[in-house]
């Protein structure tokens, strides 16, 4: 009996050693391996969208692209798109419909402001443009003179600058944070194409010349002369009547 128990103990010891060496467990199968720590995922900002490549692919924005490149506004918009950007792009037909010489009459600063005016510094879907609170701020500097108003009739969205009203179609591209739409007219802001305030009259210079006397005819044909000092002389039949001198002579004769 003792030998049987001894054999059982030896067998149990053998099984135990086999589990330690082979990594197997009679109860659970393969021994559980150590679980590595989960990797830390770092959120990566999406790359900047190539706006010019999108417009070039469509193939009807040549004039708009040329202006974006010559003024370097295109680079500014690409650098600012991470905060949200909605681009209202006029096609070549819209620029062709402008009055001849409109663009050539603009200064370089006005051209930059015009292109910035076609960009909204936020991402808008067409549905959001239908219900947005007006006026909407644009990327152009200035407040009321560079804002725009949006309206909708059914599913159609229009934009008004105070000078022109254009229809929006598209989108050419729409994926947050960037949307690009087509407008059928060049958007002319009040800040550039609105009525200009009248020029202020120049202020008189200090120490300027004395105001010359003015002569005006009287009812009896004589003329009265008034100087800037307020002295008044009456001319009649070519003789100067000096009342003060006559008064002195009268007193001297007494």
C-alpha positions as CSV (number, residue, x, y, z in Angstrom):
1,X,0.0,0.0,0.0
2,X,2.8,2.4,0.8
3,X,4.4,1.7,-2.5
4,X,1.2,2.5,-4.3
5,X,0.9,5.8,-2.5
6,X,4.6,6.6,-3.3
7,X,4.0,5.9,-7.0
8,X,1.0,8.2,-7.0
9,X,3.0,11.0,-5.4
10,X,5.8,10.5,-7.9
11,X,3.3,10.7,-10.8
12,X,1.8,13.9,-9.4
13,X,5.2,15.4,-9.1
14,X,6.1,14.5,-12.7
15,X,2.9,16.1,-14.0
16,X,3.6,19.3,-11.9
17,X,7.1,19.5,-13.4
18,X,5.7,19.0,-16.9
19,X,3.2,21.9,-16.4
20,X,6.0,24.3,-15.3
21,X,8.3,23.3,-18.2
22,X,5.9,23.1,-21.1
23,X,3.6,26.0,-20.1
24,X,0.4,23.9,-20.0
25,X,-2.1,23.5,-17.3
26,X,-4.4,20.6,-16.9
27,X,-7.2,22.9,-15.9
28,X,-6.9,25.7,-18.4
29,X,-4.8,24.5,-21.3
30,X,-1.8,26.7,-22.3
31,X,-0.5,28.9,-19.6
32,X,-1.7,32.5,-20.0
33,X,1.0,34.8,-21.4
34,X,1.6,38.2,-20.1
35,X,-0.8,40.8,-21.7
36,X,1.2,43.8,-23.1
37,X,0.0,47.3,-22.2
38,X,-2.2,49.0,-24.8
39,X,-0.4,51.5,-27.0
40,X,-1.0,55.2,-26.5
41,X,-2.9,56.5,-29.5
42,X,-1.9,60.1,-30.4
43,X,-4.5,62.0,-32.4
44,X,-2.9,63.4,-35.6
45,X,-4.2,66.5,-37.2
46,X,-5.3,65.9,-40.8
47,X,-3.1,67.3,-43.5
48,X,-3.9,70.5,-45.2
49,X,-6.3,70.2,-48.1
50,X,-4.9,71.3,-51.5
51,X,-7.6,73.8,-52.5
52,X,-6.0,74.7,-55.8
53,X,-5.8,71.1,-56.8
54,X,-9.5,70.7,-56.2
55,X,-10.3,73.8,-58.3
56,X,-7.9,72.8,-61.0
57,X,-9.6,69.3,-61.3
58,X,-13.0,70.9,-61.9
59,X,-11.5,73.0,-64.7
60,X,-13.7,76.1,-64.7
61,X,-11.9,78.4,-62.2
62,X,-8.9,79.5,-64.1
63,X,-9.3,83.3,-63.5
64,X,-10.1,82.7,-59.8
65,X,-7.0,80.4,-59.4
66,X,-4.8,83.0,-61.2
67,X,-5.9,85.7,-58.7
68,X,-5.4,83.4,-55.7
69,X,-1.8,82.7,-56.8
70,X,-0.8,86.2,-57.8
71,X,-2.1,87.7,-54.5
72,X,-0.9,84.8,-52.4
73,X,-4.4,84.6,-50.8
74,X,-4.6,80.9,-51.7
75,X,-1.7,80.2,-49.4
76,X,-3.3,82.2,-46.6
77,X,-6.5,80.2,-47.0
78,X,-4.7,76.9,-47.0
79,X,-2.9,77.8,-43.7
80,X,-6.2,78.8,-42.1
81,X,-8.4,75.9,-43.1
82,X,-7.9,73.9,-39.9
83,X,-10.1,76.3,-38.1
84,X,-12.8,75.8,-40.6
85,X,-13.3,77.3,-44.1
86,X,-16.1,77.7,-46.7
87,X,-15.0,78.9,-50.1
88,X,-17.4,80.6,-52.5
89,X,-15.7,80.2,-55.9
90,X,-16.8,82.1,-59.0
91,X,-16.2,80.3,-62.3
92,X,-14.6,81.8,-65.4
93,X,-18.1,82.7,-66.7
94,X,-18.7,84.9,-63.6
95,X,-15.6,86.9,-64.2
96,X,-16.3,87.3,-67.9
97,X,-19.7,88.8,-67.0
98,X,-18.0,91.7,-65.0
99,X,-17.9,95.1,-66.5
100,X,-14.8,95.5,-68.6
101,X,-11.9,96.9,-66.6
102,X,-13.4,96.0,-63.2
103,X,-10.5,94.0,-62.0
104,X,-7.8,96.2,-63.6
105,X,-9.2,99.2,-61.7
106,X,-8.6,97.6,-58.4
107,X,-5.5,98.2,-56.3
108,X,-3.5,95.2,-55.0
109,X,-5.0,95.7,-51.6
110,X,-8.5,95.7,-53.0
111,X,-7.8,92.5,-54.9
112,X,-6.7,90.8,-51.7
113,X,-9.8,91.9,-49.9
114,X,-12.0,90.8,-52.8
115,X,-10.6,87.3,-52.7
116,X,-10.8,87.1,-48.9
117,X,-14.4,88.2,-49.2
118,X,-15.2,85.0,-51.0
119,X,-14.1,82.9,-48.0
120,X,-15.9,82.3,-44.7
121,X,-13.8,81.5,-41.7
122,X,-16.1,78.6,-40.7
123,X,-17.3,75.3,-42.2
124,X,-20.9,75.4,-43.5
125,X,-23.0,72.8,-45.1
126,X,-25.7,73.9,-47.6
127,X,-28.2,73.2,-44.9
128,X,-26.5,75.4,-42.4
129,X,-26.3,78.3,-44.9
130,X,-30.0,78.1,-45.3
131,X,-30.5,78.9,-41.6
132,X,-27.4,80.8,-40.7
133,X,-27.8,84.1,-38.8
134,X,-27.2,87.1,-41.1
135,X,-25.0,89.0,-41.7
136,X,-22.3,86.4,-42.0
137,X,-18.7,87.5,-41.4
138,X,-16.1,86.8,-44.1
139,X,-12.3,86.5,-44.1
140,X,-12.0,90.1,-45.4
141,X,-11.1,92.8,-42.9
142,X,-13.9,95.1,-41.8
143,X,-17.4,94.6,-40.4
144,X,-20.6,95.6,-42.0
145,X,-19.1,96.6,-45.4
146,X,-17.6,93.1,-45.8
147,X,-20.5,90.9,-44.6
148,X,-23.0,88.9,-46.6
149,X,-26.5,87.6,-46.2
150,X,-27.8,84.2,-47.1
151,X,-31.3,83.2,-48.0
152,X,-33.1,80.1,-49.4
153,X,-36.1,79.2,-51.5
154,X,-36.7,75.5,-51.1
155,X,-33.4,73.8,-51.5
156,X,-31.8,76.7,-53.4
157,X,-29.4,78.9,-51.5
158,X,-28.6,82.5,-52.5
159,X,-26.1,85.0,-51.2
160,X,-26.4,88.8,-51.3
161,X,-23.6,91.4,-50.9
162,X,-25.7,94.5,-51.0
163,X,-24.6,95.0,-54.6
164,X,-25.1,91.6,-56.3
165,X,-27.2,88.5,-55.5
166,X,-25.7,85.2,-56.6
167,X,-26.9,81.6,-56.5
168,X,-24.9,78.9,-54.8
169,X,-24.5,75.4,-56.3
170,X,-22.3,72.4,-55.6
171,X,-20.6,71.5,-53.4
172,X,-17.4,71.1,-55.3
173,X,-16.0,69.7,-52.1
174,X,-17.5,69.3,-48.6
175,X,-15.8,67.5,-45.8
176,X,-15.3,69.1,-42.4
177,X,-13.4,71.4,-41.9
178,X,-13.5,72.6,-45.6
179,X,-16.3,73.2,-48.0
180,X,-16.1,74.6,-51.6
181,X,-19.1,75.9,-53.4
182,X,-19.7,77.5,-56.8
183,X,-21.3,81.0,-57.1
184,X,-22.7,82.1,-60.4
185,X,-21.5,85.7,-59.9
186,X,-18.4,87.5,-58.6
187,X,-19.3,88.7,-55.1
188,X,-18.8,92.5,-55.0
189,X,-18.6,93.8,-51.4
190,X,-19.8,97.2,-50.4
191,X,-16.4,97.9,-48.8
192,X,-14.9,98.1,-52.3
193,X,-17.7,98.7,-54.8
194,X,-20.1,100.6,-52.7
195,X,-20.7,104.4,-52.8
196,X,-17.7,106.4,-51.6
197,X,-18.3,109.0,-48.9
198,X,-17.8,112.7,-50.0
199,X,-14.3,114.1,-49.5
200,X,-14.0,116.4,-46.5
201,X,-13.2,120.1,-47.3
202,X,-9.6,121.0,-46.4
203,X,-9.2,123.0,-43.2
204,X,-7.8,126.6,-43.6
205,X,-4.1,126.8,-42.9
206,X,-3.0,128.8,-39.8
207,X,-1.4,132.1,-40.6
208,X,-2.9,132.3,-44.1
209,X,-3.2,135.5,-46.2
210,X,-5.6,138.2,-45.1
211,X,-9.1,138.1,-46.7
212,X,-9.2,140.9,-49.3
213,X,-12.0,143.5,-49.0
214,X,-15.2,142.8,-50.9
215,X,-17.1,145.5,-52.8
216,X,-20.9,145.3,-53.3
217,X,-23.1,147.9,-55.0
218,X,-25.6,149.8,-53.0
219,X,-29.1,150.9,-54.0
220,X,-28.1,154.4,-55.0
221,X,-25.3,153.4,-57.2
222,X,-22.6,153.8,-54.6
223,X,-20.4,151.0,-53.5
224,X,-19.6,149.8,-50.1
225,X,-16.3,148.1,-49.2
226,X,-15.9,145.8,-46.2
227,X,-12.6,144.6,-45.0
228,X,-11.8,141.7,-42.8
229,X,-11.3,144.0,-39.9
230,X,-14.9,145.3,-40.1
231,X,-13.9,148.9,-41.2
232,X,-16.5,150.4,-43.5
233,X,-16.1,153.2,-46.0
234,X,-18.8,154.7,-48.2
235,X,-17.8,155.8,-51.7
236,X,-20.1,158.3,-53.5
237,X,-19.2,160.2,-56.7
238,X,-15.6,159.1,-56.3
239,X,-15.2,161.0,-53.0
240,X,-14.4,159.2,-49.8
241,X,-16.5,160.3,-46.9
242,X,-14.5,159.8,-43.7
243,X,-16.8,160.6,-40.9
244,X,-14.2,160.5,-38.3
245,X,-12.0,163.2,-40.1
246,X,-15.0,165.5,-40.5
247,X,-15.8,165.2,-36.9
248,X,-12.3,166.2,-35.9
249,X,-12.3,169.2,-38.3
250,X,-15.7,170.4,-36.9
251,X,-14.4,170.3,-33.3
252,X,-11.2,172.2,-34.3
253,X,-13.2,175.1,-35.8
254,X,-15.1,175.8,-32.6
